Amino acid sequence: MARPIMIQGTMSGAGKTLLAAGLCRIFRQDGLRAAPFKSQNMALNSYITRDGLEMGRAQVMQAEAAGIEPAADMNPILLKPTSEMGSQVIVHGISRGVMSAREYFSIKKKLVPEILEAYARLDNAYDVIVIEGAGSPAEINLKQDDIVNMGLAELVDAPVLLAGDIDRGGVFAQLYGTVKLLEEKEQRRIRGLIINKFRGDPALLGSGIEMLEDLTGKKVAGVIPYLPVHLEDEDSLSDRLERHAERKAVDLAVIRFPRISNYTDFNIFETMEDVSVRYVSSPSHLDRPDLLFLPGTKNTSADMEWFRESGLESAVLRLHASGIPVFGICGGYQMMGEQITDLTGEEGCGTVRGMGLLKTKTVFEKEKVRARVTGTFEPVNGFFSALSGHPAEGYEIHMGRTVTESPAEPLCLLRDAGQKDAENRTRADGVFEDHAAGCYVHGVFDRGETAAALVNALKKKKGLAGEERPGDYRAYKEKQYDILADGIRNHMDMDLIYRILERKDI
């Protein structure tokens, strides 16, 4: 049986995800088998497990920190917003369709047995389960249907650490107000408070911490500094999406669609010293990048309409016509074709005209493609010839099927990962035409040699000296997990954390 500990926050963006990842890493360093768990996650950044199931990338990141293979049990419910009022509901890695908020709330409590089944499997396999809450436990209008904060803590008998974000201001009010809005039995479940994202001298907080502890009866377990780590964060609140001003020797621009998904595809480029990655949602911020990425999106047709109406499509087409290369992934790849058709009502768009950069047409289907893939880039011509022969590995998550029209040539040759060659034929994916290309593979640049080949082609095109050496992105992330763990360990009362785990803190 595993010992649970839960991180809840005073609000979204309080830092629960990274705190949970840091604890997963610390427990691993201390010789314990730890696993992350979040009963319900709302995110557009998702991932495909080895067994072809979909889960939120936040729990993937936490699993990596714990040194274990990600599994859908770690995130049994994933909500992927498709509009202001509706989300695709994914339960244990498989979509159950799009539901309005009202429809989902009407069935949410019925999903509790499936949440507990997933938790029980982790409970039997690990020593510690680090649970992440969502939003705030003090949303008193939603408490009766809670399955992710105090409701879940009660179901699995988990002690709670409550984190507040001092960087946004008002952290003492956040923590005190949250505790006092909870029922008495819920307040008893909180075993410690965390002041997160602090910049400055912790000694200045002394009197405030004493008063907070007196008022709440809860010990402050740690004052965690704003840590300089580069890891995946909650997609809706990511600071990186606000970057549009910085320019480096090689400047990459990513179109920030309203429903942008899996922008983690471009994180590897942020590790390169000479490369800037900007997320652009207005023609005024586009300028003249060295390469344009069209990323994935949860609603291709709606974001295509936004792209066109915002003026960004025409700006991108002008840049492409002037020689700027454009690369699309998943939904961005679909947009680059001639036409997107939705005859089954998956996105409710009918037929939408594409950008016409690639000779492809996409038709949406009810069945979602979910696969981990491995392969290589085919020999290609034009700017993207630099990718020829390099690894093309990652995962596919999409509803549409894209048909290539002659004389367009395939970009990649893939096979489903984990299957024997005799049982698994290769298949073509993606298209290239001179300095336009796209494919369905998320994470296709995560291999260092593939990303470096693209950046070096851009450097050569600009006449820049020096080559980008292939980096090991996995090793880079491992280093970041250790930095995160060290920062938390050095500023958290870990003796208290272990007493909480062992129920000796009372």
C-alpha positions in Angstrom: 0.0 0.0 0.0 1.3 3.4 -1.0 1.4 6.5 1.3 -0.3 9.4 -0.3 0.4 13.1 0.0 -1.5 15.8 -1.9 -0.6 19.2 -3.1 -3.5 21.7 -3.4 -3.3 25.3 -4.3 -5.1 28.6 -3.4 -5.7 29.1 -7.1 -4.7 27.9 -10.6 -1.1 28.7 -11.2 0.0 28.4 -7.6 2.7 26.0 -8.7 1.1 22.7 -7.7 2.4 20.9 -10.8 6.1 21.7 -10.3 5.8 21.1 -6.5 4.4 17.7 -7.1 7.1 16.9 -9.7 9.8 18.1 -7.3 8.5 15.8 -4.5 8.3 12.9 -7.0 12.0 13.5 -7.7 13.0 13.8 -4.1 11.2 10.6 -3.2 13.0 8.9 -6.1 16.3 10.2 -4.9 15.5 8.9 -1.4 15.0 5.4 -2.7 11.2 5.3 -2.8 9.0 4.3 -5.7 6.8 7.3 -6.3 4.0 7.9 -8.8 2.0 11.1 -9.6 -1.8 11.2 -9.7 -4.3 13.8 -10.8 -7.9 12.6 -10.9 -9.1 15.2 -13.4 -6.9 17.5 -15.5 -8.0 20.2 -17.9 -5.3 20.7 -20.6 -4.7 20.7 -24.3 -1.1 19.4 -23.9 -1.6 15.7 -24.0 0.5 12.6 -24.6 0.2 9.0 -25.8 1.4 6.2 -23.6 3.1 3.0 -24.7 -0.3 1.2 -24.8 -1.9 3.9 -26.9 -3.8 5.8 -24.2 -4.1 9.6 -23.9 -3.1 11.5 -20.7 -2.2 15.0 -19.7 1.5 16.0 -20.2 1.7 17.5 -16.6 1.5 14.0 -15.2 3.9 12.7 -17.9 6.4 15.3 -16.6 5.9 14.2 -13.0 6.3 10.6 -14.0 9.6 11.5 -15.7 10.7 13.2 -12.5 9.9 10.0 -10.6 11.8 7.9 -13.1 8.9 5.8 -14.2 6.9 5.2 -17.4 3.9 7.4 -17.8 0.5 5.6 -17.5 -3.1 6.7 -18.0 -3.9 5.6 -14.4 -1.9 8.7 -13.3 -4.5 11.0 -15.0 -7.8 9.0 -15.3 -9.9 12.0 -16.5 -8.6 14.5 -19.0 -10.7 17.4 -20.3 -9.6 19.0 -23.5 -11.6 22.2 -24.1 -13.0 22.5 -27.6 -15.0 25.8 -27.0 -15.9 28.2 -24.2 -18.7 25.8 -23.1 -17.5 22.3 -24.1 -14.7 19.8 -23.7 -13.7 16.5 -25.1 -13.9 14.1 -22.1 -11.2 11.4 -22.0 -11.6 8.7 -19.4 -8.7 6.3 -18.9 -7.0 7.4 -22.1 -10.0 7.0 -24.4 -12.4 9.8 -25.6 -16.0 9.6 -24.6 -17.0 12.5 -26.9 -17.5 16.2 -26.5 -19.7 17.3 -23.6 -21.0 20.7 -22.4 -20.0 21.7 -18.9 -23.5 20.9 -17.8 -23.4 17.5 -19.3 -20.1 16.7 -17.8 -21.1 17.9 -14.3 -24.2 15.6 -14.5 -22.0 12.5 -14.9 -18.9 13.5 -13.0 -19.7 11.7 -9.7 -20.4 8.5 -11.7 -16.8 8.5 -12.7 -15.6 8.2 -9.1 -15.3 4.3 -9.3 -13.1 4.6 -12.4 -10.9 7.2 -10.6 -10.6 4.9 -7.6 -9.8 1.9 -9.8 -6.9 3.8 -11.4 -5.7 5.0 -8.0 -5.9 1.4 -6.6 -3.6 0.1 -9.3 -1.0 2.7 -8.4 -1.6 2.1 -4.7 -0.5 -1.6 -5.3 2.6 -0.7 -7.3 4.3 2.2 -5.5 5.5 3.4 -2.1 4.3 7.0 -2.4 1.6 8.6 -4.5 2.0 12.4 -5.0 -1.5 13.8 -5.8 -2.1 17.1 -7.5 -5.3 19.0 -7.0 -6.8 21.5 -9.4 -7.6 25.1 -9.0 -8.7 25.8 -5.5 -10.4 23.6 -2.9 -12.3 26.7 -1.7 -14.6 27.0 -4.8 -17.6 26.7 -2.5 -20.1 26.7 -5.4 -18.5 23.5 -6.8 -17.7 21.6 -3.6 -20.6 19.2 -3.7 -19.3 17.6 -6.9 -15.6 17.8 -6.1 -13.5 14.8 -7.3 -10.1 16.5 -7.6 -9.4 18.4 -4.3 -10.8 17.8 -0.8 -13.4 15.3 -2.2 -10.6 13.1 -3.6 -8.4 13.6 -0.5 -11.3 12.3 1.6 -11.8 9.3 -0.7 -8.2 8.2 -0.6 -7.4 9.6 2.9 -4.6 11.8 1.8 -3.0 14.5 3.9 -2.8 17.9 2.2 -0.1 20.6 1.7 -1.7 23.9 0.6 0.4 26.1 -1.7 0.0 29.8 -2.3 1.7 32.0 -4.9 3.5 34.9 -3.3 4.6 36.3 -6.7 1.1 37.3 -7.5 0.7 39.1 -4.1 -1.6 38.6 -1.2 -0.2 35.1 -0.2 -1.2 35.4 3.4 -4.8 36.3 2.5 -4.8 33.4 -0.1 -3.7 30.8 2.5 -5.8 32.1 5.4 -8.9 32.6 3.3 -8.7 29.2 1.7 -8.2 27.4 5.0 -11.1 29.3 6.7 -13.5 28.6 3.8 -13.1 24.9 4.3 -15.2 22.7 6.5 -13.6 21.8 9.9 -12.9 18.2 8.8 -11.2 19.6 5.6 -9.1 22.0 7.6 -7.9 19.1 9.7 -6.7 17.4 6.6 -4.3 20.3 5.8 -1.0 19.3 7.4 1.1 22.2 6.1 1.2 25.4 4.1 3.7 26.4 1.4 4.6 29.9 0.3 5.7 29.4 -3.3 7.6 31.4 -6.0 9.3 33.8 -3.5 11.8 36.3 -4.7 13.9 38.0 -2.0 15.1 37.5 1.6 12.9 35.0 3.5 13.8 36.7 6.7 11.4 39.5 5.7 8.5 37.0 6.0 9.2 36.0 9.6 6.5 38.0 11.4 3.9 37.2 8.7 4.6 33.5 8.9 4.3 33.5 12.7 0.9 35.3 12.4 -0.3 33.0 9.7 0.6 29.9 11.7 -1.2 31.4 14.8 -4.3 32.2 12.8 -4.6 29.0 10.9 -3.1 26.5 13.4 -1.0 25.2 10.4 2.8 25.1 10.1 4.4 26.7 7.1 6.3 23.8 5.7 8.4 25.8 3.3 9.1 29.1 1.5 10.1 27.9 -2.0 12.0 30.4 -4.1 11.2 31.2 -7.8 13.3 28.3 -9.2 15.1 28.7 -12.5 13.9 25.5 -14.0 12.8 24.9 -17.6 10.1 22.2 -17.5 6.6 21.8 -18.9 4.0 23.9 -17.1 0.3 24.1 -17.1 -0.6 25.0 -20.7 -3.3 27.6 -20.0 -1.0 29.6 -17.7 2.4 29.2 -19.3 4.6 32.3 -19.2 6.3 31.1 -22.4 3.1 31.8 -24.4 3.6 35.5 -23.6 7.0 35.7 -25.3 7.0 37.7 -28.5 9.7 40.3 -28.1 13.0 38.5 -27.6 15.1 37.9 -30.7 18.3 35.7 -31.0 20.5 34.7 -33.9 17.9 32.2 -35.1 14.4 33.4 -34.5 11.5 30.9 -34.5 7.9 32.1 -34.4 5.0 29.8 -33.3 1.5 30.9 -34.1 -0.5 31.0 -30.8 -3.9 29.6 -31.9 -6.7 30.2 -29.3 -6.9 26.4 -28.8 -3.1 25.7 -29.2 -2.2 22.2 -28.1 1.1 20.4 -27.5 3.3 23.4 -27.9 5.8 21.3 -25.9 6.8 20.3 -29.4 9.0 23.4 -29.5 10.5 23.3 -26.0 13.7 21.7 -27.2 14.6 24.8 -29.2 14.4 26.9 -26.0 17.4 24.9 -24.7 19.6 26.2 -27.6 21.7 29.3 -26.8 21.4 30.9 -30.3 17.6 30.3 -30.7 14.6 32.3 -29.6 11.1 30.9 -29.6 8.2 33.4 -29.8 4.5 32.7 -29.5 2.6 35.1 -31.8 -1.1 35.9 -31.8 -1.1 39.2 -33.7 0.4 40.3 -37.1 2.0 43.2 -35.3 4.2 40.8 -33.3 5.1 38.6 -36.2 7.9 40.6 -37.8 10.2 38.5 -40.0 11.2 35.2 -38.2 13.6 32.7 -39.7 11.0 29.9 -39.6 7.3 29.7 -38.8 5.7 26.9 -36.9 2.0 26.2 -37.1 1.3 24.0 -34.0 -1.4 21.6 -33.0 -4.9 22.8 -32.0 -7.9 21.2 -30.4 -10.2 22.7 -33.0 -8.6 23.0 -36.4 -11.5 24.5 -38.2 -12.3 27.2 -35.6 -8.7 28.2 -35.2 -8.4 28.3 -39.0 -11.2 30.9 -39.1 -9.4 32.9 -36.3 -6.1 32.6 -38.2 -7.8 34.1 -41.3 -9.8 36.8 -39.6 -6.9 38.0 -37.4 -4.8 38.7 -40.5 -2.1 36.3 -39.5 -2.8 33.9 -42.3 -2.2 36.5 -45.0 0.9 37.7 -43.1 2.3 34.1 -43.0 1.5 33.6 -46.7 3.4 36.8 -47.6 6.4 35.6 -45.5 6.3 32.2 -47.1 6.2 33.7 -50.6 9.3 35.8 -49.6 11.2 32.6 -48.7 10.5 32.1 -45.0 10.0 28.3 -44.3 6.8 27.1 -42.7 6.4 23.8 -40.8 3.0 22.6 -39.5 2.4 19.8 -36.9 -1.0 18.0 -36.5 -3.7 20.8 -36.7 -1.2 23.2 -38.2 -0.3 20.6 -40.8 -4.0 20.2 -41.6 -4.4 24.0 -42.1 -1.5 24.1 -44.6 -3.5 22.0 -47.0 -6.1 23.0 -49.5 -9.3 21.9 -47.7 -10.6 20.7 -44.3 -13.9 18.8 -44.4 -16.0 17.8 -41.4 -18.9 15.7 -42.6 -19.5 13.9 -39.3 -19.8 17.0 -37.2 -16.7 16.4 -35.1 -16.0 20.2 -35.2 -19.2 21.4 -36.8 -17.4 23.2 -39.6 -18.6 21.6 -42.8 -15.8 22.5 -45.3 -13.2 25.1 -44.6 -10.6 26.4 -47.2 -7.0 25.8 -46.1 -3.9 27.8 -46.8 -3.0 26.0 -49.9 0.7 25.6 -49.1 0.5 21.8 -49.4 -1.3 19.6 -51.9 -3.4 17.8 -49.2 -7.0 17.6 -48.1 -8.2 16.6 -44.6 -11.4 14.8 -43.6 -12.4 14.5 -40.0 -13.5 11.1 -38.7 -15.1 10.0 -35.4 -12.3 7.7 -34.4 -9.2 9.4 -32.9 -5.8 8.3 -34.0 -3.6 7.5 -31.0 -0.2 6.0 -31.6 3.5 6.2 -30.5 5.6 6.2 -33.7 9.2 5.8 -34.8 10.7 6.4 -38.2 12.9 8.7 -40.3 12.5 11.7 -42.5 12.5 10.7 -46.1 15.0 12.2 -48.6 13.5 15.6 -49.4 14.3 18.5 -51.5 14.4 22.2 -50.8 15.0 23.9 -47.5 13.9 20.9 -45.4 16.4 18.6 -47.1 18.5 19.1 -44.0 16.1 16.8 -42.2 16.6 13.9 -44.6 17.5 10.7 -42.9 17.1 12.1 -39.4 14.9 10.4 -36.8 11.2 11.2 -36.8 9.8 9.9 -33.5 7.0 10.9 -31.3 3.3 10.3 -31.1 0.1 11.0 -33.0 -3.2 12.4 -31.5 -5.7 13.6 -34.2 -9.2 13.1 -35.5 -8.6 13.9 -39.1 -7.1 11.8 -42.0 -5.1 13.7 -44.5 -4.9 12.6 -48.1 -1.9 13.6 -50.3 -2.5 14.6 -53.9 0.2 14.0 -56.5 2.9 15.2 -57.1 3.3 15.9 -53.3 5.9 13.7 -51.7 5.9 12.2 -48.2 8.0 13.8 -45.4 8.4 10.8 -43.1 8.2 7.1 -43.1 6.8 5.7 -39.8 5.8 2.6 -38.0 3.9 2.2 -34.7 6.4 2.0 -31.9 6.7 -1.2 -29.8 5.6 -3.6 -32.5 7.7 -6.2 -34.3 8.7 -5.3 -37.9 7.0 -8.3 -39.3 3.7 -7.2 -37.8 4.0 -3.5 -38.5 4.3 -2.1 -41.9 5.8 1.3 -42.5 3.5 4.1 -43.6 4.0 7.6 -45.0 3.2 10.7 -43.1 3.4 14.4 -43.9 4.2 16.3 -47.0 6.9 18.8 -48.1 7.0 21.3 -51.0 10.2 23.3 -51.2 10.1 25.4 -48.0 6.7 24.3 -46.7 6.3 21.0 -44.8 4.1 19.4 -42.2 3.3 16.1 -40.4 1.2 14.6 -37.6 4.0 13.7 -35.3 4.2 15.5 -31.9 7.6 15.6 -30.4 9.2 15.1 -33.8 12.1 17.5 -32.9 12.7 16.1 -29.5 15.7 14.1 -30.8 18.6 16.5 -30.5 20.1 15.6 -33.9 16.8 16.4 -35.7 16.4 19.8 -34.0 20.0 20.7 -34.5 19.8 19.8 -38.2 16.9 22.3 -38.6 18.6 25.1 -36.7 21.9 24.6 -38.6 20.0 24.8 -41.9 18.6 28.2 -40.8 22.1 29.3 -39.7 23.5 28.3 -43.1 20.6 30.1 -44.9 21.5 33.3 -42.9 25.2 32.9 -43.4 25.8 32.6 -39.6 29.1 31.0 -38.3 29.1 28.1 -35.9 27.0 25.0 -35.8 24.4 23.9 -33.2 25.6 20.6 -31.7 23.0 17.9 -31.1 21.9 18.0 -27.5 20.4 15.2 -25.4 16.9 16.6 -24.5 16.2 13.8 -22.1 19.5 14.5 -20.2 18.6 18.2 -20.2 15.3 17.5 -18.6 16.9 15.1 -16.0 19.1 17.9 -14.9 16.1 20.2 -14.6 14.3 17.7 -12.4 17.4 17.6 -10.1 17.6 21.4 -9.9 13.9 21.4 -9.0 14.3 18.8 -6.3 17.3 20.5 -4.8 15.5 23.8 -4.7 12.5 22.3 -2.9 14.6 20.1 -0.6 16.7 23.1 0.5 13.6 25.2 1.3 11.1 22.7 2.5 11.0 21.0 6.0 11.4 17.5 4.6 11.4 16.0 8.1 7.9 17.4 8.4 7.0 16.0 5.0 8.1 12.5 6.0 6.3 12.8 9.3 3.2 13.7 7.3 3.6 10.7 5.1 4.0 8.4 8.1 1.1 10.1 9.9 3.4 11.2 12.8 2.8 14.9 12.5 -0.3 15.0 14.6 
